[in-house]
């Protein structure tokens, strides 16, 4: 097969001496399957540098069926007519053996059980890691790393796939990380802001220059993406390799956020309602205030048991992001504590002179025990209540007066970028909280609570007044 320059370049660098782990991330339709099949063919070909007689190498895919339909089919087309190979395909096993040398190549599903079988394998080819089942994929990645670190091990691991649907995690970090220390990583990714530009599209789809028909399909998808947000999300994720959610999954659309940031910010007149989201484990605690005029301010408190630089690395944000929030006064680090104290957050909330604080009902007692400056209302977070609060936030953002004061914009904007919503069969929508405690959706969770109450008060013409409050 005639390989294009970008493919030959990857082969050369990924298989260079000293490189133990290689990663290539490309949009769909750019020959990733052919590349893995070629490496698999070489592992079964006597005399090739990747051929180690008497050993067993592996292809790892999301399932055996997925591999049979893609990589394995190309491998059979390449070697199926050659003598001396014994092939086996069943529901539970897919492998090929070169009979004279006893060299074997087998397919494994990316799950915890398969991960235990990586012993003395010279080559592991990992296909489309972004599509693997989350927990099983983590176990498989850990198993590969462990096997590579054993004394005397010479395993070479090659990961090839599109980033999407993974927006974070080990595969995203590996593919977009820097090369060095035995790792070679290449990620072909487009520019979200210039997604319609053909040169941008062409740079991250290098195979398109060779196939005019594929290029026409690609351009047709681009044209469809101009009129359909779901199509745009697919185009960004799978054609520009920029994992994206469509507008049905985001809290606020880009257009709505631009409207919020473009409005004049009114003075903090009156008494705001404040939404509070209390973190646990590695999560932040956050508070967001909305005044009757639509003014928004937000603050957050981060744990201090690890450095801010380490939290930036763990949360996969650009270096200096959290330092800038600390400098602006919108982020506070709570000493060396692993769980931020509620009192530290309330010290900042007091400065707003709130009329009411809202929180999730499960954390109501924590706020009461900390001595809040005003009444605290526990908000039930069933689907219907969450949907009401989200509708209120979107209404205030698009057609209302919602305006985020400048020092809070980076904090709120960063939280909106990682927050996602989910819709049930009845059309109710709720915020999907991160399970890993390092996606910064805490601020948005607080903002949604505040927006719901702000909208209810507006409809009922309830004034934002400070009520008499006696601490228990």
RODO-2510 file (C-alpha; in nm, 4 decimals, decimal comma):
residues 472
     n   res          X          Y          Z
     1     x     0,0000     0,0000     0,0000
     2     x     0,1197     0,3503    -0,0802
     3     x     0,1362     0,5553     0,2382
     4     x     0,0988     0,9320     0,2489
     5     x     0,3689     1,1531     0,4062
     6     x     0,1812     1,2020     0,7357
     7     x     0,1394     0,8247     0,7731
     8     x     0,5030     0,7489     0,6917
     9     x     0,6086     1,0186     0,9360
    10     x     0,4035     0,8617     1,2140
    11     x     0,5393     0,5127     1,1417
    12     x     0,8947     0,6426     1,1516
    13     x     0,8612     0,8325     1,4774
    14     x     0,6286     0,5942     1,6595
    15     x     0,8581     0,2983     1,5902
    16     x     1,1815     0,4843     1,6594
    17     x     1,4234     0,3375     1,9171
    18     x     1,3332     0,4398     2,2698
    19     x     0,9652     0,5095     2,1963
    20     x     0,7497     0,2758     2,4047
    21     x     0,4149     0,4538     2,3710
    22     x     0,2788     0,6199     2,0576
    23     x    -0,0547     0,7947     2,0086
    24     x    -0,2169     0,9260     1,6930
    25     x    -0,5499     1,1081     1,6989
    26     x    -0,7214     1,1939     1,3712
    27     x    -1,0751     1,2812     1,2606
    28     x    -1,2833     1,0025     1,1112
    29     x    -1,2102     0,8894     0,7590
    30     x    -0,8339     0,9463     0,7645
    31     x    -0,7004     0,5926     0,7472
    32     x    -0,6652     0,5061     1,1155
    33     x    -0,7964     0,1522     1,0639
    34     x    -0,5568     0,0901     0,7738
    35     x    -0,2664     0,2099     0,9844
    36     x    -0,3435    -0,0336     1,2683
    37     x    -0,3982    -0,3171     1,0215
    38     x    -0,0559    -0,2475     0,8700
    39     x     0,1139    -0,2662     1,2088
    40     x    -0,0716    -0,5914     1,2799
    41     x     0,0397    -0,7357     0,9439
    42     x     0,4008    -0,6512     1,0198
    43     x     0,3780    -0,8208     1,3605
    44     x     0,2811    -1,1449     1,1794
    45     x     0,5387    -1,1155     0,9003
    46     x     0,8695    -1,3022     0,9550
    47     x     1,1734    -1,0825     0,9042
    48     x     0,9948    -0,7578     0,9915
    49     x     1,1269    -0,5491     1,2795
    50     x     0,7902    -0,5847     1,4563
    51     x     0,7871    -0,9632     1,4249
    52     x     0,8950    -1,1443     1,7429
    53     x     0,8829    -1,5230     1,6850
    54     x     0,6871    -1,7246     1,9390
    55     x     0,5208    -1,4260     2,1062
    56     x     0,1623    -1,3013     2,1164
    57     x     0,0698    -0,9442     2,0296
    58     x    -0,2753    -0,7905     2,0639
    59     x    -0,5281    -0,5605     1,9040
    60     x    -0,7489    -0,3979     2,1677
    61     x    -1,0904    -0,2696     2,0560
    62     x    -1,4183    -0,1759     2,2210
    63     x    -1,5470    -0,5275     2,1350
    64     x    -1,4497    -0,8322     1,9299
    65     x    -1,7323    -0,7572     1,6877
    66     x    -1,6134    -0,4024     1,6313
    67     x    -1,2626    -0,5215     1,5493
    68     x    -1,3871    -0,7970     1,3133
    69     x    -1,5763    -0,5366     1,1131
    70     x    -1,2804    -0,2992     1,0830
    71     x    -0,9138    -0,3780     1,1543
    72     x    -0,9456    -0,7557     1,1363
    73     x    -1,1206    -0,7419     0,8000
    74     x    -0,8337    -0,5401     0,6521
    75     x    -0,5776    -0,7763     0,8054
    76     x    -0,7511    -1,0791     0,6508
    77     x    -0,7580    -0,9044     0,3135
    78     x    -0,3850    -0,8415     0,3456
    79     x    -0,2671    -1,1824     0,4698
    80     x    -0,5633    -1,4124     0,4126
    81     x    -0,4263    -1,5494     0,0851
    82     x    -0,0767    -1,6110     0,2219
    83     x     0,0190    -1,9703     0,3136
    84     x     0,1294    -2,0673     0,6642
    85     x    -0,1314    -1,8778     0,8646
    86     x    -0,4051    -2,0296     1,0794
    87     x    -0,7077    -1,8086     1,1392
    88     x    -0,9750    -1,8397     1,4102
    89     x    -1,2904    -1,6305     1,4427
    90     x    -1,5736    -1,7026     1,6836
    91     x    -1,7991    -1,5154     1,9197
    92     x    -1,5413    -1,5420     2,1986
    93     x    -1,2057    -1,5548     2,0179
    94     x    -1,0388    -1,3843     1,7229
    95     x    -0,6756    -1,4617     1,6466
    96     x    -0,4195    -1,5527     1,3803
    97     x    -0,1095    -1,7718     1,4188
    98     x     0,1931    -1,7887     1,1916
    99     x     0,2472    -2,1634     1,2086
   100     x     0,6212    -2,1886     1,1339
   101     x     0,7237    -1,9399     1,4038
   102     x     0,4344    -1,9816     1,6454
   103     x     0,3760    -1,6054     1,6428
   104     x     0,0230    -1,5072     1,7398
   105     x    -0,1912    -1,1968     1,7081
   106     x    -0,5201    -1,1848     1,8980
   107     x    -0,8032    -0,9398     1,9500
   108     x    -0,9013    -0,8349     2,3015
   109     x    -1,2043    -0,6386     2,4165
   110     x    -1,1227    -0,3324     2,6274
   111     x    -1,2421    -0,4564     2,9653
   112     x    -1,0992    -0,5465     3,3015
   113     x    -1,0838    -0,9210     3,2364
   114     x    -0,8914    -0,8785     2,9120
   115     x    -0,6537    -0,6395     3,0833
   116     x    -0,5202    -0,9243     3,2963
   117     x    -0,3876    -1,1044     2,9861
   118     x    -0,1187    -0,8555     2,8869
   119     x     0,1896    -1,0592     2,9738
   120     x     0,5114    -1,0382     2,7679
   121     x     0,3318    -0,8989     2,4628
   122     x     0,5824    -0,7176     2,2387
   123     x     0,3164    -0,5074     2,0615
   124     x    -0,0273    -0,3844     2,1662
   125     x    -0,2383    -0,1908     1,9137
   126     x    -0,5190     0,0038     2,0774
   127     x    -0,8032     0,0972     1,8421
   128     x    -1,0387     0,3960     1,9015
   129     x    -0,9803     0,4352     2,2788
   130     x    -1,2295     0,7233     2,2949
   131     x    -1,5115     0,4784     2,2205
   132     x    -1,4172     0,2295     2,4897
   133     x    -1,6415     0,1698     2,7877
   134     x    -1,5162     0,4143     3,0513
   135     x    -1,4288     0,1896     3,3464
   136     x    -1,2989    -0,0971     3,1323
   137     x    -1,0923     0,1457     2,9281
   138     x    -0,9282     0,2871     3,2391
   139     x    -0,8426    -0,0652     3,3541
   140     x    -0,6980    -0,1540     3,0151
   141     x    -0,4842     0,1598     3,0015
   142     x    -0,3563     0,0925     3,3535
   143     x    -0,2811    -0,2684     3,2595
   144     x    -0,0759    -0,1585     2,9571
   145     x     0,1189     0,0892     3,1656
   146     x     0,1821    -0,1721     3,4339
   147     x     0,2978    -0,4292     3,1782
   148     x     0,5334    -0,1758     3,0197
   149     x     0,6855    -0,1000     3,3586
   150     x     0,7740    -0,4563     3,4533
   151     x     1,1464    -0,5434     3,4690
   152     x     1,2721    -0,6609     3,1316
   153     x     0,9490    -0,5692     2,9523
   154     x     0,9809    -0,4458     2,5943
   155     x     0,6148    -0,3846     2,5142
   156     x     0,5388    -0,1184     2,2564
   157     x     0,1881     0,0330     2,2735
   158     x     0,0324     0,2231     1,9820
   159     x    -0,2953     0,4072     2,0412
   160     x    -0,4898     0,5291     1,7358
   161     x    -0,8305     0,6949     1,7315
   162     x    -1,0535     0,9990     1,7264
   163     x    -1,0764     1,1972     2,0494
   164     x    -1,4572     1,2019     2,0605
   165     x    -1,6626     1,1126     2,2441
   166     x    -1,4030     1,1504     2,5206
   167     x    -1,3761     1,5140     2,6309
   168     x    -1,1333     1,4350     2,9111
   169     x    -0,9562     1,1419     3,0717
   170     x    -0,6482     0,9340     3,0038
   171     x    -0,6966     0,9040     2,6249
   172     x    -0,7599     1,2761     2,5793
   173     x    -0,4538     1,3597     2,7917
   174     x    -0,2303     1,1104     2,6090
   175     x    -0,3283     1,2174     2,2568
   176     x    -0,3096     1,5914     2,3230
   177     x    -0,0037     1,5754     2,5477
   178     x     0,3556     1,6462     2,4586
   179     x     0,6006     1,3923     2,3183
   180     x     0,9042     1,2944     2,5206
   181     x     1,0324     1,0361     2,7716
   182     x     0,9519     0,7413     2,5471
   183     x     0,6201     0,8865     2,4253
   184     x     0,5357     1,0117     2,0766
   185     x     0,1941     1,1788     2,0483
   186     x     0,0347     1,3452     1,7454
   187     x    -0,3114     1,5040     1,7415
   188     x    -0,4618     1,6471     1,4230
   189     x    -0,7192     1,8966     1,5495
   190     x    -0,9063     2,1845     1,3906
   191     x    -0,9844     2,5318     1,5192
   192     x    -1,3301     2,5617     1,6766
   193     x    -1,3515     2,9305     1,5892
   194     x    -1,2614     2,8735     1,2213
   195     x    -1,4467     2,5488     1,1690
   196     x    -1,5919     2,6555     0,8306
   197     x    -1,2541     2,7413     0,6778
   198     x    -1,1547     2,4776     0,4211
   199     x    -0,7837     2,5133     0,4915
   200     x    -0,8447     2,4444     0,8602
   201     x    -1,0566     2,1401     0,7712
   202     x    -0,7976     2,0153     0,5218
   203     x    -0,5067     2,0412     0,7673
   204     x    -0,6682     1,8023     1,0151
   205     x    -0,8040     1,5719     0,7407
   206     x    -0,4831     1,4947     0,5476
   207     x    -0,6297     1,1937     0,3647
   208     x    -0,8969     1,4028     0,1940
   209     x    -0,6501     1,5319    -0,0655
   210     x    -0,6290     1,1796    -0,2108
   211     x    -1,0033     1,1050    -0,2334
   212     x    -1,2204     1,3668    -0,4128
   213     x    -1,5460     1,1863    -0,3338
   214     x    -1,4669     1,1836     0,0381
   215     x    -1,3849     1,5511     0,0136
   216     x    -1,7259     1,6240    -0,1389
   217     x    -1,8980     1,4369     0,1468
   218     x    -1,6924     1,6318     0,3989
   219     x    -1,7938     1,9647     0,2462
   220     x    -2,1585     1,8588     0,2391
   221     x    -2,1386     1,7830     0,6125
   222     x    -1,9873     2,1264     0,6706
   223     x    -2,2765     2,2909     0,4839
   224     x    -2,5313     2,0960     0,6892
   225     x    -2,3553     2,1991     1,0109
   226     x    -2,4223     2,5652     0,9299
   227     x    -2,7966     2,5153     0,9854
   228     x    -2,8164     2,2400     1,2493
   229     x    -2,6528     2,2550     1,5932
   230     x    -2,6533     1,8762     1,6319
   231     x    -2,4818     1,8433     1,2922
   232     x    -2,2326     2,1094     1,3968
   233     x    -2,1463     1,9156     1,7124
   234     x    -2,0895     1,5999     1,5058
   235     x    -1,8792     1,7897     1,2533
   236     x    -1,6602     1,9411     1,5233
   237     x    -1,6203     1,6108     1,7081
   238     x    -1,5618     1,3725     1,4211
   239     x    -1,4356     1,5893     1,1337
   240     x    -1,2245     1,8432     1,3250
   241     x    -1,1397     1,6170     1,6205
   242     x    -1,2708     1,8760     1,8687
   243     x    -1,5101     1,6885     2,1041
   244     x    -1,8265     1,8968     2,1306
   245     x    -2,1769     1,8708     2,2663
   246     x    -2,4704     1,9990     2,0660
   247     x    -2,6842     2,2794     2,2033
   248     x    -2,9304     2,0361     2,3596
   249     x    -2,6538     1,9281     2,5998
   250     x    -2,5102     2,2646     2,7019
   251     x    -2,6422     2,4914     2,9759
   252     x    -2,6153     2,8080     2,7655
   253     x    -2,5422     2,8359     2,3956
   254     x    -2,2449     3,0391     2,2812
   255     x    -2,4830     3,3040     2,1493
   256     x    -2,6619     3,3310     2,4839
   257     x    -2,3324     3,3608     2,6738
   258     x    -2,2158     3,6319     2,4370
   259     x    -2,5375     3,8210     2,5071
   260     x    -2,4808     3,7932     2,8810
   261     x    -2,1240     3,9235     2,8518
   262     x    -2,2204     4,2007     2,6090
   263     x    -2,4790     4,3739     2,8303
   264     x    -2,3954     4,6679     3,0559
   265     x    -2,3542     4,5428     3,4123
   266     x    -2,5889     4,7224     3,6538
   267     x    -2,4890     4,8274     4,0038
   268     x    -2,5594     4,5842     4,2899
   269     x    -2,8791     4,7544     4,4085
   270     x    -3,1088     4,5638     4,6421
   271     x    -3,0515     4,2252     4,7946
   272     x    -2,9596     3,9245     4,5779
   273     x    -3,0615     3,5633     4,5957
   274     x    -2,7616     3,3333     4,6210
   275     x    -2,7251     2,9764     4,5004
   276     x    -2,4683     2,7632     4,6830
   277     x    -2,3105     2,4353     4,5728
   278     x    -2,1025     2,2710     4,8452
   279     x    -1,8248     2,0430     4,7287
   280     x    -1,6894     1,7248     4,8774
   281     x    -1,3703     1,5344     4,8143
   282     x    -1,1674     1,7201     4,5523
   283     x    -1,4583     1,9400     4,4410
   284     x    -1,4832     2,3135     4,4925
   285     x    -1,7579     2,4933     4,6788
   286     x    -1,9192     2,7781     4,4883
   287     x    -2,1760     3,0540     4,5239
   288     x    -2,3502     3,2677     4,2621
   289     x    -2,5588     3,5774     4,3316
   290     x    -2,8270     3,7366     4,1125
   291     x    -2,9572     4,0867     4,1944
   292     x    -3,3048     4,2086     4,0929
   293     x    -3,1432     4,4040     3,8097
   294     x    -2,9855     4,0875     3,6649
   295     x    -2,6317     4,1530     3,7911
   296     x    -2,4402     3,8287     3,8520
   297     x    -2,1353     3,7676     4,0690
   298     x    -1,9734     3,4354     4,1548
   299     x    -1,7039     3,3045     4,3898
   300     x    -1,5513     2,9651     4,4613
   301     x    -1,3391     2,8004     4,7297
   302     x    -1,0896     2,5310     4,6333
   303     x    -0,9292     2,2706     4,8597
   304     x    -0,5666     2,3359     4,9497
   305     x    -0,4356     1,9852     5,0080
   306     x    -0,2714     1,9950     4,6638
   307     x    -0,1153     2,2926     4,4894
   308     x    -0,3088     2,5124     4,2483
   309     x    -0,0682     2,4083     3,9720
   310     x    -0,1506     2,0430     4,0405
   311     x    -0,5242     2,1186     4,0373
   312     x    -0,4828     2,2875     3,6977
   313     x    -0,3028     1,9821     3,5642
   314     x    -0,5608     1,7437     3,7106
   315     x    -0,8533     1,9480     3,5749
   316     x    -0,6867     1,9775     3,2322
   317     x    -0,6957     2,3574     3,2135
   318     x    -0,4222     2,5880     3,0788
   319     x    -0,1457     2,6701     3,3225
   320     x    -0,2159     2,9894     3,5150
   321     x    -0,5970     2,9712     3,4822
   322     x    -0,6666     2,9191     3,8518
   323     x    -0,3888     3,1571     3,9541
   324     x    -0,5663     3,4305     3,7561
   325     x    -0,8937     3,3526     3,9370
   326     x    -0,7169     3,3793     4,2721
   327     x    -0,5639     3,7121     4,1695
   328     x    -0,9093     3,8439     4,0747
   329     x    -1,0449     3,7493     4,4178
   330     x    -1,3033     3,5103     4,2727
   331     x    -1,1263     3,1931     4,3863
   332     x    -1,0019     3,1275     4,7387
   333     x    -0,7871     2,8360     4,8540
   334     x    -0,8846     2,7011     5,1956
   335     x    -0,5437     2,6535     5,3564
   336     x    -0,4326     2,2929     5,3308
   337     x    -0,7759     2,1370     5,3725
   338     x    -0,8933     1,8571     5,1460
   339     x    -1,2588     1,9693     5,1803
   340     x    -1,3289     2,3459     5,1750
   341     x    -1,5027     2,4776     5,4871
   342     x    -1,8532     2,6137     5,4464
   343     x    -1,7606     2,9101     5,6667
   344     x    -1,4965     3,0275     5,4180
   345     x    -1,7541     3,0423     5,1392
   346     x    -2,0095     3,2161     5,3601
   347     x    -1,7569     3,4860     5,4533
   348     x    -1,7605     3,5912     5,0871
   349     x    -2,1366     3,5506     5,0504
   350     x    -2,1919     3,7923     5,3425
   351     x    -2,0354     4,0718     5,1410
   352     x    -2,3285     4,0506     4,8989
   353     x    -2,5851     4,1042     5,1799
   354     x    -2,8141     3,8353     5,0389
   355     x    -3,1844     3,8105     5,1070
   356     x    -3,1978     3,4336     5,0601
   357     x    -2,9571     3,1445     5,0091
   358     x    -3,0598     2,8334     4,8176
   359     x    -2,8852     2,4976     4,8329
   360     x    -2,9420     2,1331     4,7601
   361     x    -3,1601     1,9814     5,0312
   362     x    -2,8917     1,7281     5,1206
   363     x    -2,6541     2,0082     5,2283
   364     x    -2,9091     2,2274     5,4057
   365     x    -2,7940     2,1352     5,7561
   366     x    -2,4297     2,2057     5,6667
   367     x    -2,5177     2,5633     5,5730
   368     x    -2,7350     2,6162     5,8796
   369     x    -2,4578     2,4911     6,1090
   370     x    -2,2133     2,7398     5,9541
   371     x    -2,4206     3,0421     6,0594
   372     x    -2,5566     3,1934     5,7351
   373     x    -2,6348     3,5681     5,7194
   374     x    -2,9925     3,5164     5,5965
   375     x    -3,2560     3,2443     5,5604
   376     x    -3,1534     2,9275     5,3777
   377     x    -3,3970     2,7379     5,1560
   378     x    -3,3441     2,3757     5,0632
   379     x    -3,4137     2,3174     4,6944
   380     x    -3,5398     1,9758     4,5878
   381     x    -3,3444     1,8562     4,2836
   382     x    -3,5960     1,6290     4,1128
   383     x    -3,6151     1,6399     3,7328
   384     x    -3,9073     1,8823     3,7283
   385     x    -3,7517     2,1298     3,9754
   386     x    -3,4142     2,1221     3,7993
   387     x    -3,5839     2,1764     3,4643
   388     x    -3,7673     2,4806     3,6024
   389     x    -3,4406     2,6330     3,7278
   390     x    -3,2597     2,5712     3,3989
   391     x    -3,5423     2,7254     3,1971
   392     x    -3,5220     3,0295     3,4211
   393     x    -3,1470     3,0692     3,3684
   394     x    -3,1832     3,0394     2,9913
   395     x    -3,4715     3,2874     2,9853
   396     x    -3,2772     3,5438     3,1897
   397     x    -2,9722     3,4938     2,9680
   398     x    -3,1460     3,5198     2,6301
   399     x    -3,4391     3,7542     2,6830
   400     x    -3,3746     3,8963     3,0291
   401     x    -3,1278     4,1276     3,1973
   402     x    -2,8669     3,8720     3,3098
   403     x    -2,5219     4,0350     3,3048
   404     x    -2,2092     3,8888     3,4663
   405     x    -1,9739     4,1430     3,6207
   406     x    -1,6288     4,1361     3,4532
   407     x    -1,4264     3,9766     3,7349
   408     x    -1,6688     3,6819     3,7526
   409     x    -1,6851     3,6133     3,3784
   410     x    -1,3837     3,3863     3,3567
   411     x    -1,5038     3,1799     3,6529
   412     x    -1,8589     3,1441     3,5193
   413     x    -1,7467     3,0924     3,1604
   414     x    -1,5016     2,8165     3,2538
   415     x    -1,7750     2,6383     3,4469
   416     x    -2,0244     2,6684     3,1609
   417     x    -1,7698     2,5139     2,9235
   418     x    -1,7590     2,1860     3,1193
   419     x    -2,1220     2,1693     3,2359
   420     x    -2,3705     1,9414     3,0630
   421     x    -2,7424     1,8796     3,0883
   422     x    -2,9540     1,5709     3,0274
   423     x    -3,3175     1,5471     2,9132
   424     x    -3,5608     1,2740     3,0189
   425     x    -3,8470     1,1195     2,8211
   426     x    -4,0906     1,3872     2,9419
   427     x    -3,8704     1,6719     2,8219
   428     x    -3,7447     1,7712     3,1678
   429     x    -3,3822     1,8817     3,1786
   430     x    -3,1339     1,8696     3,4627
   431     x    -2,7710     1,9511     3,5201
   432     x    -2,5514     1,6397     3,5119
   433     x    -2,2983     1,6763     3,7922
   434     x    -1,9480     1,5471     3,7325
   435     x    -1,8634     1,2239     3,9112
   436     x    -1,4882     1,2744     3,9148
   437     x    -1,4926     1,5926     4,1288
   438     x    -1,2580     1,7771     3,8953
   439     x    -1,4884     1,9160     3,6277
   440     x    -1,5548     2,2736     3,7360
   441     x    -1,9344     2,2657     3,7097
   442     x    -1,9764     2,3827     4,0705
   443     x    -2,0322     2,7488     3,9787
   444     x    -2,3006     2,6669     3,7219
   445     x    -2,4814     2,4449     3,9725
   446     x    -2,4979     2,7426     4,2098
   447     x    -2,6025     2,9800     3,9298
   448     x    -2,8888     2,7544     3,8214
   449     x    -3,0297     2,7492     4,1757
   450     x    -3,0116     3,1290     4,2003
   451     x    -3,1693     3,1815     3,8579
   452     x    -3,4661     2,9618     3,9416
   453     x    -3,5476     3,1626     4,2534
   454     x    -3,4810     3,4938     4,0798
   455     x    -3,7319     3,4048     3,8077
   456     x    -3,9943     3,2864     4,0582
   457     x    -3,9644     3,6167     4,2466
   458     x    -3,9885     3,8154     3,9257
   459     x    -4,3090     3,6354     3,8237
   460     x    -4,4631     3,6868     4,1679
   461     x    -4,3243     4,0407     4,2047
   462     x    -4,1652     3,9355     4,5328
   463     x    -3,9156     4,1983     4,6502
   464     x    -3,5578     4,1000     4,7281
   465     x    -3,5615     4,1904     5,0954
   466     x    -3,3518     4,0774     5,3894
   467     x    -3,5680     3,8724     5,6189
   468     x    -3,5222     3,8478     5,9911
   469     x    -3,3007     3,5519     6,0583
   470     x    -3,2006     3,4044     6,3886
   471     x    -2,9226     3,1467     6,3785
   472     x    -3,0147     2,8195     6,5532
***
